[in-house]
Amino acid sequence: LRVRLFEVPTPDELEVLLGDARFALHAVVLHGELHLDDAPAVMQTSPAAALALLEQLRALGCVVRTEGGYAVPIHWYRAVVRFLRRKHLLAA
């Protein structure tokens, strides 16, 4: 049995995200866990568009699906916050 630490992601891995996906990531960080029922109102978009954005973030690995919605996993949190701050989407 081998155990190894996960690789810490870098904020540069998030550069592929465009405006709407960045805003969705910001919403997840601000809410801690963004529930799927609340996502359309928070993101001011349709339920289908909100789900598509959250699933795009999940495919990238920077958010995970939880029982009620989506959250940033602990090993991504610092990279996500640094990225959002660098893009002026999150206050220091």
PyMOL Python script that loads the backbone (N, CA, C, O; Angstrom):
from pymol import cmd

cmd.read_pdbstr("""\
ATOM      1  N   LEU A   1       0.839  -1.171   0.000  1.00  0.00           N
ATOM      2  CA  LEU A   1       0.000   0.000   0.000  1.00  0.00           C
ATOM      3  C   LEU A   1       0.882   1.232   0.000  1.00  0.00           C
ATOM      4  O   LEU A   1       1.779   1.358   0.834  1.00  0.00           O
ATOM      5  N   ARG A   2       0.633   2.150  -0.938  1.00  0.00           N
ATOM      6  CA  ARG A   2       1.380   3.414  -1.006  1.00  0.00           C
ATOM      7  C   ARG A   2       0.425   4.568  -0.781  1.00  0.00           C
ATOM      8  O   ARG A   2      -0.681   4.599  -1.320  1.00  0.00           O
ATOM      9  N   VAL A   3       0.861   5.490   0.004  1.00  0.00           N
ATOM     10  CA  VAL A   3       0.088   6.704   0.242  1.00  0.00           C
ATOM     11  C   VAL A   3       0.942   7.885  -0.177  1.00  0.00           C
ATOM     12  O   VAL A   3       2.123   7.968   0.158  1.00  0.00           O
ATOM     13  N   ARG A   4       0.325   8.798  -0.917  1.00  0.00           N
ATOM     14  CA  ARG A   4       1.057  10.000  -1.293  1.00  0.00           C
ATOM     15  C   ARG A   4       0.110  11.186  -1.204  1.00  0.00           C
ATOM     16  O   ARG A   4      -1.107  11.038  -1.318  1.00  0.00           O
ATOM     17  N   LEU A   5       0.673  12.337  -1.005  1.00  0.00           N
ATOM     18  CA  LEU A   5      -0.122  13.540  -0.921  1.00  0.00           C
ATOM     19  C   LEU A   5      -0.622  13.932  -2.298  1.00  0.00           C
ATOM     20  O   LEU A   5       0.016  13.644  -3.311  1.00  0.00           O
ATOM     21  N   PHE A   6      -1.755  14.584  -2.324  1.00  0.00           N
ATOM     22  CA  PHE A   6      -2.275  15.085  -3.588  1.00  0.00           C
ATOM     23  C   PHE A   6      -1.401  16.241  -4.065  1.00  0.00           C
ATOM     24  O   PHE A   6      -0.727  16.892  -3.267  1.00  0.00           O
ATOM     25  N   GLU A   7      -1.420  16.487  -5.364  1.00  0.00           N
ATOM     26  CA  GLU A   7      -0.682  17.608  -5.906  1.00  0.00           C
ATOM     27  C   GLU A   7      -1.510  18.869  -5.709  1.00  0.00           C
ATOM     28  O   GLU A   7      -2.708  18.888  -5.992  1.00  0.00           O
ATOM     29  N   VAL A   8      -0.873  19.903  -5.231  1.00  0.00           N
ATOM     30  CA  VAL A   8      -1.572  21.165  -4.999  1.00  0.00           C
ATOM     31  C   VAL A   8      -1.740  21.870  -6.334  1.00  0.00           C
ATOM     32  O   VAL A   8      -0.758  22.105  -7.037  1.00  0.00           O
ATOM     33  N   PRO A   9      -2.965  22.209  -6.690  1.00  0.00           N
ATOM     34  CA  PRO A   9      -3.180  22.915  -7.957  1.00  0.00           C
ATOM     35  C   PRO A   9      -2.659  24.346  -7.875  1.00  0.00           C
ATOM     36  O   PRO A   9      -2.500  24.902  -6.788  1.00  0.00           O
ATOM     37  N   THR A  10      -2.400  24.923  -9.027  1.00  0.00           N
ATOM     38  CA  THR A  10      -1.949  26.307  -9.078  1.00  0.00           C
ATOM     39  C   THR A  10      -3.076  27.175  -9.628  1.00  0.00           C
ATOM     40  O   THR A  10      -3.943  26.688 -10.355  1.00  0.00           O
ATOM     41  N   PRO A  11      -3.063  28.465  -9.280  1.00  0.00           N
ATOM     42  CA  PRO A  11      -4.086  29.355  -9.837  1.00  0.00           C
ATOM     43  C   PRO A  11      -4.044  29.419 -11.360  1.00  0.00           C
ATOM     44  O   PRO A  11      -5.059  29.706 -11.994  1.00  0.00           O
ATOM     45  N   ASP A  12      -2.884  29.157 -11.950  1.00  0.00           N
ATOM     46  CA  ASP A  12      -2.760  29.194 -13.406  1.00  0.00           C
ATOM     47  C   ASP A  12      -3.639  28.151 -14.091  1.00  0.00           C
ATOM     48  O   ASP A  12      -4.025  28.329 -15.246  1.00  0.00           O
ATOM     49  N   GLU A  13      -3.954  27.075 -13.394  1.00  0.00           N
ATOM     50  CA  GLU A  13      -4.812  26.042 -13.967  1.00  0.00           C
ATOM     51  C   GLU A  13      -6.229  26.560 -14.191  1.00  0.00           C
ATOM     52  O   GLU A  13      -7.000  25.957 -14.939  1.00  0.00           O
ATOM     53  N   LEU A  14      -6.570  27.660 -13.555  1.00  0.00           N
ATOM     54  CA  LEU A  14      -7.905  28.228 -13.669  1.00  0.00           C
ATOM     55  C   LEU A  14      -8.002  29.273 -14.772  1.00  0.00           C
ATOM     56  O   LEU A  14      -9.085  29.795 -15.034  1.00  0.00           O
ATOM     57  N   GLU A  15      -6.899  29.581 -15.413  1.00  0.00           N
ATOM     58  CA  GLU A  15      -6.886  30.605 -16.466  1.00  0.00           C
ATOM     59  C   GLU A  15      -7.777  30.244 -17.647  1.00  0.00           C
ATOM     60  O   GLU A  15      -8.155  31.128 -18.416  1.00  0.00           O
ATOM     61  N   VAL A  16      -8.119  28.982 -17.811  1.00  0.00           N
ATOM     62  CA  VAL A  16      -8.980  28.571 -18.923  1.00  0.00           C
ATOM     63  C   VAL A  16     -10.424  29.030 -18.730  1.00  0.00           C
ATOM     64  O   VAL A  16     -11.214  29.012 -19.673  1.00  0.00           O
ATOM     65  N   LEU A  17     -10.766  29.439 -17.514  1.00  0.00           N
ATOM     66  CA  LEU A  17     -12.138  29.840 -17.222  1.00  0.00           C
ATOM     67  C   LEU A  17     -12.443  31.210 -17.813  1.00  0.00           C
ATOM     68  O   LEU A  17     -11.643  32.140 -17.713  1.00  0.00           O
ATOM     69  N   LEU A  18     -13.608  31.313 -18.427  1.00  0.00           N
ATOM     70  CA  LEU A  18     -14.061  32.589 -18.963  1.00  0.00           C
ATOM     71  C   LEU A  18     -14.941  33.289 -17.931  1.00  0.00           C
ATOM     72  O   LEU A  18     -15.153  32.753 -16.843  1.00  0.00           O
ATOM     73  N   GLY A  19     -15.448  34.458 -18.246  1.00  0.00           N
ATOM     74  CA  GLY A  19     -16.174  35.312 -17.319  1.00  0.00           C
ATOM     75  C   GLY A  19     -17.275  34.640 -16.517  1.00  0.00           C
ATOM     76  O   GLY A  19     -17.288  34.734 -15.289  1.00  0.00           O
ATOM     77  N   ASP A  20     -18.204  33.961 -17.192  1.00  0.00           N
ATOM     78  CA  ASP A  20     -19.323  33.340 -16.480  1.00  0.00           C
ATOM     79  C   ASP A  20     -18.861  32.235 -15.538  1.00  0.00           C
ATOM     80  O   ASP A  20     -19.395  32.093 -14.438  1.00  0.00           O
ATOM     81  N   ALA A  21     -17.884  31.461 -15.959  1.00  0.00           N
ATOM     82  CA  ALA A  21     -17.371  30.386 -15.108  1.00  0.00           C
ATOM     83  C   ALA A  21     -16.621  30.960 -13.912  1.00  0.00           C
ATOM     84  O   ALA A  21     -16.681  30.402 -12.817  1.00  0.00           O
ATOM     85  N   ARG A  22     -15.917  32.067 -14.114  1.00  0.00           N
ATOM     86  CA  ARG A  22     -15.234  32.727 -12.999  1.00  0.00           C
ATOM     87  C   ARG A  22     -16.253  33.237 -11.983  1.00  0.00           C
ATOM     88  O   ARG A  22     -16.055  33.116 -10.774  1.00  0.00           O
ATOM     89  N   PHE A  23     -17.342  33.807 -12.489  1.00  0.00           N
ATOM     90  CA  PHE A  23     -18.385  34.304 -11.603  1.00  0.00           C
ATOM     91  C   PHE A  23     -19.028  33.154 -10.835  1.00  0.00           C
ATOM     92  O   PHE A  23     -19.335  33.295  -9.651  1.00  0.00           O
ATOM     93  N   ALA A  24     -19.233  32.024 -11.494  1.00  0.00           N
ATOM     94  CA  ALA A  24     -19.804  30.851 -10.827  1.00  0.00           C
ATOM     95  C   ALA A  24     -18.869  30.354  -9.731  1.00  0.00           C
ATOM     96  O   ALA A  24     -19.322  29.998  -8.643  1.00  0.00           O
ATOM     97  N   LEU A  25     -17.582  30.329 -10.008  1.00  0.00           N
ATOM     98  CA  LEU A  25     -16.598  29.909  -9.009  1.00  0.00           C
ATOM     99  C   LEU A  25     -16.606  30.881  -7.826  1.00  0.00           C
ATOM    100  O   LEU A  25     -16.523  30.463  -6.671  1.00  0.00           O
ATOM    101  N   HIS A  26     -16.706  32.145  -8.117  1.00  0.00           N
ATOM    102  CA  HIS A  26     -16.803  33.165  -7.076  1.00  0.00           C
ATOM    103  C   HIS A  26     -18.032  32.910  -6.193  1.00  0.00           C
ATOM    104  O   HIS A  26     -17.952  33.000  -4.968  1.00  0.00           O
ATOM    105  N   ALA A  27     -19.158  32.594  -6.820  1.00  0.00           N
ATOM    106  CA  ALA A  27     -20.391  32.325  -6.070  1.00  0.00           C
ATOM    107  C   ALA A  27     -20.232  31.114  -5.154  1.00  0.00           C
ATOM    108  O   ALA A  27     -20.709  31.125  -4.019  1.00  0.00           O
ATOM    109  N   VAL A  28     -19.572  30.082  -5.638  1.00  0.00           N
ATOM    110  CA  VAL A  28     -19.355  28.890  -4.813  1.00  0.00           C
ATOM    111  C   VAL A  28     -18.480  29.230  -3.609  1.00  0.00           C
ATOM    112  O   VAL A  28     -18.765  28.791  -2.495  1.00  0.00           O
ATOM    113  N   VAL A  29     -17.423  30.005  -3.820  1.00  0.00           N
ATOM    114  CA  VAL A  29     -16.529  30.391  -2.724  1.00  0.00           C
ATOM    115  C   VAL A  29     -17.283  31.233  -1.699  1.00  0.00           C
ATOM    116  O   VAL A  29     -17.165  30.997  -0.496  1.00  0.00           O
ATOM    117  N   LEU A  30     -18.050  32.204  -2.161  1.00  0.00           N
ATOM    118  CA  LEU A  30     -18.771  33.076  -1.238  1.00  0.00           C
ATOM    119  C   LEU A  30     -19.810  32.339  -0.415  1.00  0.00           C
ATOM    120  O   LEU A  30     -20.031  32.679   0.747  1.00  0.00           O
ATOM    121  N   HIS A  31     -20.445  31.344  -0.993  1.00  0.00           N
ATOM    122  CA  HIS A  31     -21.489  30.606  -0.286  1.00  0.00           C
ATOM    123  C   HIS A  31     -20.958  29.402   0.484  1.00  0.00           C
ATOM    124  O   HIS A  31     -21.692  28.796   1.264  1.00  0.00           O
ATOM    125  N   GLY A  32     -19.711  29.055   0.278  1.00  0.00           N
ATOM    126  CA  GLY A  32     -19.162  27.883   0.955  1.00  0.00           C
ATOM    127  C   GLY A  32     -19.621  26.604   0.292  1.00  0.00           C
ATOM    128  O   GLY A  32     -18.807  25.772  -0.106  1.00  0.00           O
ATOM    129  N   GLU A  33     -20.893  26.456   0.179  1.00  0.00           N
ATOM    130  CA  GLU A  33     -21.514  25.366  -0.575  1.00  0.00           C
ATOM    131  C   GLU A  33     -22.717  25.972  -1.280  1.00  0.00           C
ATOM    132  O   GLU A  33     -23.681  26.386  -0.635  1.00  0.00           O
ATOM    133  N   LEU A  34     -22.658  26.022  -2.592  1.00  0.00           N
ATOM    134  CA  LEU A  34     -23.741  26.612  -3.368  1.00  0.00           C
ATOM    135  C   LEU A  34     -24.730  25.522  -3.732  1.00  0.00           C
ATOM    136  O   LEU A  34     -24.412  24.600  -4.483  1.00  0.00           O
ATOM    137  N   HIS A  35     -25.924  25.639  -3.194  1.00  0.00           N
ATOM    138  CA  HIS A  35     -26.968  24.647  -3.460  1.00  0.00           C
ATOM    139  C   HIS A  35     -27.531  24.846  -4.862  1.00  0.00           C
ATOM    140  O   HIS A  35     -27.691  25.974  -5.327  1.00  0.00           O
ATOM    141  N   LEU A  36     -27.818  23.765  -5.507  1.00  0.00           N
ATOM    142  CA  LEU A  36     -28.280  23.794  -6.888  1.00  0.00           C
ATOM    143  C   LEU A  36     -29.584  24.580  -7.020  1.00  0.00           C
ATOM    144  O   LEU A  36     -29.805  25.230  -8.042  1.00  0.00           O
ATOM    145  N   ASP A  37     -30.444  24.532  -6.011  1.00  0.00           N
ATOM    146  CA  ASP A  37     -31.698  25.284  -6.058  1.00  0.00           C
ATOM    147  C   ASP A  37     -31.456  26.796  -6.020  1.00  0.00           C
ATOM    148  O   ASP A  37     -32.236  27.561  -6.588  1.00  0.00           O
ATOM    149  N   ASP A  38     -30.390  27.226  -5.361  1.00  0.00           N
ATOM    150  CA  ASP A  38     -30.086  28.647  -5.231  1.00  0.00           C
ATOM    151  C   ASP A  38     -29.217  29.184  -6.366  1.00  0.00           C
ATOM    152  O   ASP A  38     -29.176  30.393  -6.594  1.00  0.00           O
ATOM    153  N   ALA A  39     -28.538  28.317  -7.065  1.00  0.00           N
ATOM    154  CA  ALA A  39     -27.554  28.724  -8.066  1.00  0.00           C
ATOM    155  C   ALA A  39     -28.116  29.643  -9.150  1.00  0.00           C
ATOM    156  O   ALA A  39     -27.474  30.645  -9.466  1.00  0.00           O
ATOM    157  N   PRO A  40     -29.273  29.356  -9.734  1.00  0.00           N
ATOM    158  CA  PRO A  40     -29.767  30.261 -10.787  1.00  0.00           C
ATOM    159  C   PRO A  40     -29.997  31.688 -10.287  1.00  0.00           C
ATOM    160  O   PRO A  40     -29.666  32.644 -10.989  1.00  0.00           O
ATOM    161  N   ALA A  41     -30.548  31.843  -9.107  1.00  0.00           N
ATOM    162  CA  ALA A  41     -30.789  33.187  -8.569  1.00  0.00           C
ATOM    163  C   ALA A  41     -29.476  33.886  -8.235  1.00  0.00           C
ATOM    164  O   ALA A  41     -29.312  35.076  -8.505  1.00  0.00           O
ATOM    165  N   VAL A  42     -28.549  33.144  -7.649  1.00  0.00           N
ATOM    166  CA  VAL A  42     -27.252  33.724  -7.281  1.00  0.00           C
ATOM    167  C   VAL A  42     -26.483  34.141  -8.526  1.00  0.00           C
ATOM    168  O   VAL A  42     -25.875  35.211  -8.550  1.00  0.00           O
ATOM    169  N   MET A  43     -26.504  33.314  -9.546  1.00  0.00           N
ATOM    170  CA  MET A  43     -25.754  33.596 -10.768  1.00  0.00           C
ATOM    171  C   MET A  43     -26.551  34.418 -11.776  1.00  0.00           C
ATOM    172  O   MET A  43     -26.024  34.812 -12.817  1.00  0.00           O
ATOM    173  N   GLN A  44     -27.817  34.674 -11.468  1.00  0.00           N
ATOM    174  CA  GLN A  44     -28.709  35.429 -12.348  1.00  0.00           C
ATOM    175  C   GLN A  44     -28.728  34.846 -13.753  1.00  0.00           C
ATOM    176  O   GLN A  44     -28.500  35.536 -14.746  1.00  0.00           O
ATOM    177  N   THR A  45     -29.010  33.550 -13.797  1.00  0.00           N
ATOM    178  CA  THR A  45     -29.067  32.842 -15.071  1.00  0.00           C
ATOM    179  C   THR A  45     -30.125  31.746 -14.975  1.00  0.00           C
ATOM    180  O   THR A  45     -30.732  31.551 -13.922  1.00  0.00           O
ATOM    181  N   SER A  46     -30.335  31.050 -16.050  1.00  0.00           N
ATOM    182  CA  SER A  46     -31.322  29.968 -16.057  1.00  0.00           C
ATOM    183  C   SER A  46     -30.787  28.763 -15.287  1.00  0.00           C
ATOM    184  O   SER A  46     -29.575  28.626 -15.118  1.00  0.00           O
ATOM    185  N   PRO A  47     -31.676  27.891 -14.822  1.00  0.00           N
ATOM    186  CA  PRO A  47     -31.207  26.681 -14.133  1.00  0.00           C
ATOM    187  C   PRO A  47     -30.282  25.825 -14.997  1.00  0.00           C
ATOM    188  O   PRO A  47     -29.306  25.266 -14.497  1.00  0.00           O
ATOM    189  N   ALA A  48     -30.584  25.723 -16.284  1.00  0.00           N
ATOM    190  CA  ALA A  48     -29.739  24.918 -17.178  1.00  0.00           C
ATOM    191  C   ALA A  48     -28.344  25.536 -17.327  1.00  0.00           C
ATOM    192  O   ALA A  48     -27.342  24.821 -17.329  1.00  0.00           O
ATOM    193  N   ALA A  49     -28.287  26.857 -17.451  1.00  0.00           N
ATOM    194  CA  ALA A  49     -26.989  27.530 -17.589  1.00  0.00           C
ATOM    195  C   ALA A  49     -26.186  27.437 -16.301  1.00  0.00           C
ATOM    196  O   ALA A  49     -24.972  27.235 -16.337  1.00  0.00           O
ATOM    197  N   ALA A  50     -26.858  27.583 -15.158  1.00  0.00           N
ATOM    198  CA  ALA A  50     -26.169  27.464 -13.868  1.00  0.00           C
ATOM    199  C   ALA A  50     -25.586  26.068 -13.707  1.00  0.00           C
ATOM    200  O   ALA A  50     -24.436  25.914 -13.296  1.00  0.00           O
ATOM    201  N   LEU A  51     -26.371  25.061 -14.026  1.00  0.00           N
ATOM    202  CA  LEU A  51     -25.889  23.683 -13.925  1.00  0.00           C
ATOM    203  C   LEU A  51     -24.718  23.448 -14.879  1.00  0.00           C
ATOM    204  O   LEU A  51     -23.749  22.784 -14.511  1.00  0.00           O
ATOM    205  N   ALA A  52     -24.794  23.979 -16.085  1.00  0.00           N
ATOM    206  CA  ALA A  52     -23.699  23.802 -17.052  1.00  0.00           C
ATOM    207  C   ALA A  52     -22.406  24.439 -16.542  1.00  0.00           C
ATOM    208  O   ALA A  52     -21.334  23.850 -16.675  1.00  0.00           O
ATOM    209  N   LEU A  53     -22.497  25.619 -15.969  1.00  0.00           N
ATOM    210  CA  LEU A  53     -21.305  26.288 -15.430  1.00  0.00           C
ATOM    211  C   LEU A  53     -20.715  25.512 -14.262  1.00  0.00           C
ATOM    212  O   LEU A  53     -19.499  25.340 -14.178  1.00  0.00           O
ATOM    213  N   LEU A  54     -21.563  25.048 -13.371  1.00  0.00           N
ATOM    214  CA  LEU A  54     -21.077  24.288 -12.212  1.00  0.00           C
ATOM    215  C   LEU A  54     -20.460  22.962 -12.644  1.00  0.00           C
ATOM    216  O   LEU A  54     -19.467  22.517 -12.069  1.00  0.00           O
ATOM    217  N   GLU A  55     -21.037  22.346 -13.637  1.00  0.00           N
ATOM    218  CA  GLU A  55     -20.474  21.092 -14.142  1.00  0.00           C
ATOM    219  C   GLU A  55     -19.155  21.325 -14.876  1.00  0.00           C
ATOM    220  O   GLU A  55     -18.274  20.465 -14.854  1.00  0.00           O
ATOM    221  N   GLN A  56     -19.015  22.477 -15.522  1.00  0.00           N
ATOM    222  CA  GLN A  56     -17.736  22.830 -16.149  1.00  0.00           C
ATOM    223  C   GLN A  56     -16.657  22.948 -15.080  1.00  0.00           C
ATOM    224  O   GLN A  56     -15.541  22.464 -15.268  1.00  0.00           O
ATOM    225  N   LEU A  57     -16.980  23.582 -13.971  1.00  0.00           N
ATOM    226  CA  LEU A  57     -16.027  23.707 -12.862  1.00  0.00           C
ATOM    227  C   LEU A  57     -15.715  22.348 -12.253  1.00  0.00           C
ATOM    228  O   LEU A  57     -14.577  22.076 -11.870  1.00  0.00           O
ATOM    229  N   ARG A  58     -16.728  21.501 -12.165  1.00  0.00           N
ATOM    230  CA  ARG A  58     -16.516  20.154 -11.615  1.00  0.00           C
ATOM    231  C   ARG A  58     -15.612  19.336 -12.530  1.00  0.00           C
ATOM    232  O   ARG A  58     -14.755  18.593 -12.052  1.00  0.00           O
ATOM    233  N   ALA A  59     -15.794  19.466 -13.835  1.00  0.00           N
ATOM    234  CA  ALA A  59     -14.948  18.737 -14.790  1.00  0.00           C
ATOM    235  C   ALA A  59     -13.488  19.179 -14.677  1.00  0.00           C
ATOM    236  O   ALA A  59     -12.573  18.375 -14.854  1.00  0.00           O
ATOM    237  N   LEU A  60     -13.282  20.453 -14.384  1.00  0.00           N
ATOM    238  CA  LEU A  60     -11.928  20.970 -14.184  1.00  0.00           C
ATOM    239  C   LEU A  60     -11.338  20.464 -12.871  1.00  0.00           C
ATOM    240  O   LEU A  60     -10.120  20.373 -12.723  1.00  0.00           O
ATOM    241  N   GLY A  61     -12.210  20.136 -11.922  1.00  0.00           N
ATOM    242  CA  GLY A  61     -11.752  19.606 -10.637  1.00  0.00           C
ATOM    243  C   GLY A  61     -11.734  20.618  -9.514  1.00  0.00           C
ATOM    244  O   GLY A  61     -11.435  20.274  -8.371  1.00  0.00           O
ATOM    245  N   CYS A  62     -12.055  21.880  -9.829  1.00  0.00           N
ATOM    246  CA  CYS A  62     -11.966  22.914  -8.793  1.00  0.00           C
ATOM    247  C   CYS A  62     -13.208  23.007  -7.920  1.00  0.00           C
ATOM    248  O   CYS A  62     -13.195  23.725  -6.920  1.00  0.00           O
ATOM    249  N   VAL A  63     -14.274  22.306  -8.266  1.00  0.00           N
ATOM    250  CA  VAL A  63     -15.416  22.146  -7.367  1.00  0.00           C
ATOM    251  C   VAL A  63     -15.827  20.684  -7.377  1.00  0.00           C
ATOM    252  O   VAL A  63     -15.557  19.948  -8.325  1.00  0.00           O
ATOM    253  N   VAL A  64     -16.477  20.290  -6.312  1.00  0.00           N
ATOM    254  CA  VAL A  64     -16.986  18.930  -6.207  1.00  0.00           C
ATOM    255  C   VAL A  64     -18.475  18.984  -5.926  1.00  0.00           C
ATOM    256  O   VAL A  64     -18.991  19.970  -5.400  1.00  0.00           O
ATOM    257  N   ARG A  65     -19.143  17.927  -6.279  1.00  0.00           N
ATOM    258  CA  ARG A  65     -20.574  17.801  -6.017  1.00  0.00           C
ATOM    259  C   ARG A  65     -20.748  17.353  -4.568  1.00  0.00           C
ATOM    260  O   ARG A  65     -20.068  16.434  -4.111  1.00  0.00           O
ATOM    261  N   THR A  66     -21.654  18.000  -3.853  1.00  0.00           N
ATOM    262  CA  THR A  66     -21.970  17.618  -2.482  1.00  0.00           C
ATOM    263  C   THR A  66     -23.411  17.140  -2.451  1.00  0.00           C
ATOM    264  O   THR A  66     -24.072  17.076  -3.488  1.00  0.00           O
ATOM    265  N   GLU A  67     -23.896  16.805  -1.272  1.00  0.00           N
ATOM    266  CA  GLU A  67     -25.285  16.333  -1.164  1.00  0.00           C
ATOM    267  C   GLU A  67     -26.278  17.348  -1.696  1.00  0.00           C
ATOM    268  O   GLU A  67     -27.247  16.988  -2.364  1.00  0.00           O
ATOM    269  N   GLY A  68     -26.034  18.631  -1.396  1.00  0.00           N
ATOM    270  CA  GLY A  68     -27.002  19.641  -1.788  1.00  0.00           C
ATOM    271  C   GLY A  68     -26.579  20.539  -2.919  1.00  0.00           C
ATOM    272  O   GLY A  68     -27.404  21.290  -3.438  1.00  0.00           O
ATOM    273  N   GLY A  69     -25.331  20.493  -3.320  1.00  0.00           N
ATOM    274  CA  GLY A  69     -24.884  21.408  -4.358  1.00  0.00           C
ATOM    275  C   GLY A  69     -23.434  21.213  -4.736  1.00  0.00           C
ATOM    276  O   GLY A  69     -23.008  20.106  -5.065  1.00  0.00           O
ATOM    277  N   TYR A  70     -22.668  22.307  -4.688  1.00  0.00           N
ATOM    278  CA  TYR A  70     -21.276  22.297  -5.117  1.00  0.00           C
ATOM    279  C   TYR A  70     -20.422  23.062  -4.112  1.00  0.00           C
ATOM    280  O   TYR A  70     -20.881  24.033  -3.510  1.00  0.00           O
ATOM    281  N   ALA A  71     -19.184  22.620  -3.934  1.00  0.00           N
ATOM    282  CA  ALA A  71     -18.248  23.271  -3.015  1.00  0.00           C
ATOM    283  C   ALA A  71     -16.837  23.129  -3.573  1.00  0.00           C
ATOM    284  O   ALA A  71     -16.558  22.246  -4.384  1.00  0.00           O
ATOM    285  N   VAL A  72     -15.955  24.014  -3.121  1.00  0.00           N
ATOM    286  CA  VAL A  72     -14.545  23.941  -3.508  1.00  0.00           C
ATOM    287  C   VAL A  72     -13.855  22.960  -2.569  1.00  0.00           C
ATOM    288  O   VAL A  72     -13.917  23.141  -1.353  1.00  0.00           O
ATOM    289  N   PRO A  73     -13.200  21.927  -3.094  1.00  0.00           N
ATOM    290  CA  PRO A  73     -12.499  20.991  -2.213  1.00  0.00           C
ATOM    291  C   PRO A  73     -11.317  21.673  -1.522  1.00  0.00           C
ATOM    292  O   PRO A  73     -10.740  22.625  -2.046  1.00  0.00           O
ATOM    293  N   ILE A  74     -10.980  21.181  -0.370  1.00  0.00           N
ATOM    294  CA  ILE A  74      -9.968  21.817   0.477  1.00  0.00           C
ATOM    295  C   ILE A  74      -8.625  21.975  -0.244  1.00  0.00           C
ATOM    296  O   ILE A  74      -7.954  22.991  -0.061  1.00  0.00           O
ATOM    297  N   HIS A  75      -8.222  21.008  -1.048  1.00  0.00           N
ATOM    298  CA  HIS A  75      -6.921  21.109  -1.710  1.00  0.00           C
ATOM    299  C   HIS A  75      -6.924  22.116  -2.864  1.00  0.00           C
ATOM    300  O   HIS A  75      -5.856  22.467  -3.364  1.00  0.00           O
ATOM    301  N   TRP A  76      -8.079  22.583  -3.292  1.00  0.00           N
ATOM    302  CA  TRP A  76      -8.180  23.613  -4.325  1.00  0.00           C
ATOM    303  C   TRP A  76      -8.415  24.991  -3.738  1.00  0.00           C
ATOM    304  O   TRP A  76      -8.218  25.986  -4.435  1.00  0.00           O
ATOM    305  N   TYR A  77      -8.826  25.086  -2.494  1.00  0.00           N
ATOM    306  CA  TYR A  77      -9.317  26.332  -1.933  1.00  0.00           C
ATOM    307  C   TYR A  77      -8.311  27.489  -2.055  1.00  0.00           C
ATOM    308  O   TYR A  77      -8.670  28.568  -2.525  1.00  0.00           O
ATOM    309  N   ARG A  78      -7.082  27.276  -1.643  1.00  0.00           N
ATOM    310  CA  ARG A  78      -6.086  28.360  -1.701  1.00  0.00           C
ATOM    311  C   ARG A  78      -5.836  28.820  -3.129  1.00  0.00           C
ATOM    312  O   ARG A  78      -5.735  30.020  -3.382  1.00  0.00           O
ATOM    313  N   ALA A  79      -5.736  27.889  -4.059  1.00  0.00           N
ATOM    314  CA  ALA A  79      -5.502  28.251  -5.458  1.00  0.00           C
ATOM    315  C   ALA A  79      -6.680  29.043  -6.020  1.00  0.00           C
ATOM    316  O   ALA A  79      -6.490  30.006  -6.763  1.00  0.00           O
ATOM    317  N   VAL A  80      -7.885  28.637  -5.667  1.00  0.00           N
ATOM    318  CA  VAL A  80      -9.088  29.325  -6.144  1.00  0.00           C
ATOM    319  C   VAL A  80      -9.145  30.740  -5.584  1.00  0.00           C
ATOM    320  O   VAL A  80      -9.415  31.686  -6.324  1.00  0.00           O
ATOM    321  N   VAL A  81      -8.896  30.896  -4.295  1.00  0.00           N
ATOM    322  CA  VAL A  81      -8.937  32.218  -3.676  1.00  0.00           C
ATOM    323  C   VAL A  81      -7.861  33.123  -4.281  1.00  0.00           C
ATOM    324  O   VAL A  81      -8.131  34.289  -4.570  1.00  0.00           O
ATOM    325  N   ARG A  82      -6.653  32.604  -4.474  1.00  0.00           N
ATOM    326  CA  ARG A  82      -5.591  33.405  -5.097  1.00  0.00           C
ATOM    327  C   ARG A  82      -5.978  33.834  -6.510  1.00  0.00           C
ATOM    328  O   ARG A  82      -5.751  34.976  -6.907  1.00  0.00           O
ATOM    329  N   PHE A  83      -6.560  32.911  -7.256  1.00  0.00           N
ATOM    330  CA  PHE A  83      -6.995  33.222  -8.622  1.00  0.00           C
ATOM    331  C   PHE A  83      -8.067  34.309  -8.614  1.00  0.00           C
ATOM    332  O   PHE A  83      -7.969  35.272  -9.375  1.00  0.00           O
ATOM    333  N   LEU A  84      -9.075  34.174  -7.781  1.00  0.00           N
ATOM    334  CA  LEU A  84     -10.155  35.157  -7.727  1.00  0.00           C
ATOM    335  C   LEU A  84      -9.651  36.520  -7.258  1.00  0.00           C
ATOM    336  O   LEU A  84     -10.119  37.551  -7.742  1.00  0.00           O
ATOM    337  N   ARG A  85      -8.720  36.534  -6.339  1.00  0.00           N
ATOM    338  CA  ARG A  85      -8.140  37.805  -5.898  1.00  0.00           C
ATOM    339  C   ARG A  85      -7.335  38.460  -7.011  1.00  0.00           C
ATOM    340  O   ARG A  85      -7.400  39.673  -7.207  1.00  0.00           O
ATOM    341  N   ARG A  86      -6.584  37.653  -7.731  1.00  0.00           N
ATOM    342  CA  ARG A  86      -5.771  38.180  -8.824  1.00  0.00           C
ATOM    343  C   ARG A  86      -6.647  38.759  -9.935  1.00  0.00           C
ATOM    344  O   ARG A  86      -6.248  39.703 -10.617  1.00  0.00           O
ATOM    345  N   LYS A  87      -7.825  38.201 -10.112  1.00  0.00           N
ATOM    346  CA  LYS A  87      -8.764  38.691 -11.130  1.00  0.00           C
ATOM    347  C   LYS A  87      -9.679  39.775 -10.575  1.00  0.00           C
ATOM    348  O   LYS A  87     -10.599  40.221 -11.261  1.00  0.00           O
ATOM    349  N   HIS A  88      -9.434  40.201  -9.340  1.00  0.00           N
ATOM    350  CA  HIS A  88     -10.217  41.248  -8.669  1.00  0.00           C
ATOM    351  C   HIS A  88     -11.692  40.859  -8.510  1.00  0.00           C
ATOM    352  O   HIS A  88     -12.580  41.709  -8.571  1.00  0.00           O
ATOM    353  N   LEU A  89     -11.929  39.578  -8.309  1.00  0.00           N
ATOM    354  CA  LEU A  89     -13.277  39.080  -8.063  1.00  0.00           C
ATOM    355  C   LEU A  89     -13.528  38.785  -6.595  1.00  0.00           C
ATOM    356  O   LEU A  89     -14.645  38.445  -6.204  1.00  0.00           O
ATOM    357  N   LEU A  90     -12.494  38.914  -5.790  1.00  0.00           N
ATOM    358  CA  LEU A  90     -12.595  38.641  -4.363  1.00  0.00           C
ATOM    359  C   LEU A  90     -11.695  39.620  -3.633  1.00  0.00           C
ATOM    360  O   LEU A  90     -10.528  39.784  -3.988  1.00  0.00           O
ATOM    361  N   ALA A  91     -12.234  40.267  -2.621  1.00  0.00           N
ATOM    362  CA  ALA A  91     -11.446  41.238  -1.861  1.00  0.00           C
ATOM    363  C   ALA A  91     -10.412  40.520  -0.999  1.00  0.00           C
ATOM    364  O   ALA A  91     -10.631  39.396  -0.550  1.00  0.00           O
ATOM    365  N   ALA A  92      -9.313  41.174  -0.784  1.00  0.00           N
ATOM    366  CA  ALA A  92      -8.226  40.595  -0.002  1.00  0.00           C
ATOM    367  C   ALA A  92      -8.561  40.559   1.473  1.00  0.00           C
ATOM    368  O   ALA A  92      -7.752  40.100   2.279  1.00  0.00           O
TER     369      ALA A  92
END
""", "prot")
cmd.dss("prot")
cmd.show_as("cartoon", "prot")
cmd.util.cbc("prot")
cmd.orient("prot")
